[in-house]
Amino acid sequence: MQRRAATVYAVLFLVIAAGSYSLIGVAQEPGIDVQGETYAQNDTLTVNGYEYTVASVGDGEGTLTRVNQSARYTATWENNSTVQLDNSTYLVSIPNTSDPSQVTLRQQFNLSDNTTTVEQNGTEYVVVDDGQNKSLVPVDEYKRQQFGEPDTRQYSESQTFQFEGNQTTVTNVTADAATLAWNAPRTLETSLSDGGTVDLGPENNNQTFVAHFPEGQEGVVQLSQNVEAYQSQVDDIDHFNERIAGLWGVTILSGLTVVLLFGLAFLPNK
């Protein structure tokens, strides 16, 4: 009687396990289907006057680039520091006043590595050897003999000049440093991730897109403005996977129960 009852229950759980497993086999996971253009690497898109280029598309990620033709750059010239200008080195000098308005650049010349120098009474000299006699020449005088008079330049606040190929303006001068500013092109990058949102276009007139990397379509990304529809479909997929996980749980537990029932029912009698 005990074995007969165990067999009946085992068959019942076996039917449950088979039913759950069959449902898993026929169930189809929903996919993502939203409206939006697809783009491959090097494709371009324009959003409210801003042109973007698809710089890269990988496995669930990508990059958009945009060139800002008039990005603002700044640089700082600290007092008593050296800067490079027109392939020469200049020493920055700012007057020691409470409110300076001017910065002075004085060209610097470097001695060659094989030049010998000595210091006497606090003055540095270059040892000049003409083959017969040696003489000492003050370093500054020696540099003027070798390179000529150093170039000196002065720039005032609001003055504009050429710096690194750009029209540059001295925006501020303090006792510590001079600040420069100019406009030039700058490449900006926007990262894309599967399901992530990005704002494209001008800050005061941008549009929000969700990025989707379709399965089976390598090297492309879809950009959709229907963010809510995309998220709703993602929620449907999550719910589907939860139900499939539940069916697997029923299948496994039912199978274990069948094994346990048969094992206990057919234990040998003592």
Beta strands, then each sheet from edge to edge (+ up, - down):
strand 1: 37-40
strand 2: 44-47
strand 3: 50-57
strand 4: 61-78
strand 5: 82-85
strand 6: 88-93
strand 7: 102-108
strand 8: 117-120
strand 9: 123-129
strand 10: 134-138
strand 11: 152-156
strand 12: 160-163
strand 13: 166-173
strand 14: 177-193
strand 15: 197-200
strand 16: 207-212
strand 17: 220-224
sheet 1: 1+ 17- 16+ 15-
sheet 2: 2+ 3- 4+ 14- 13+ 12-
sheet 3: 5+ 6- 7+ 11-
sheet 4: 8+ 9- 10+
end
